[in-house]
Amino acid sequence: MITTKNVPNNTVTRDLSEFAAPTGNIYESVSIIAKRANQLSIAEKKELYQKLEEFKDSRDNSMEEEFENREQIEISKYYESLPKTTLVAISEFQNGELDYRMAEEEA
């Protein structure tokens, strides 16, 4: 599960020099953050689908009428209320919680 402690739910103005400081290059920092955000997003989707899979019935799928399940709605609302994965990745990067390495340059 994604840890959401101390992660803002809205946009925050940030100093770009703080992003560039760990890597020495703003573009490398943004690339690291983007890759982490993708990892978090994939993990979050996988977790959500696993939880929603429990609610699938063996009923005929051709029925046009859909039944809403209160627990399913609550689970969906919980995931909608989580901070965006990009904000979580930025927070992790700024707090030094990410391990990353640069690919070796070819000679």
Secondary structure, 3 states (H helix, E strand, C coil): CCCCCCCCCCCCCCCHHHHHCCCCCHHHHHHHHHHHHHHHHHHHHHHHHHHHHCCCCCCCCCCCCCCCCHHHHHHHHHHHHCCCHHHHHHHHHHCCCCCCCCCCCCC
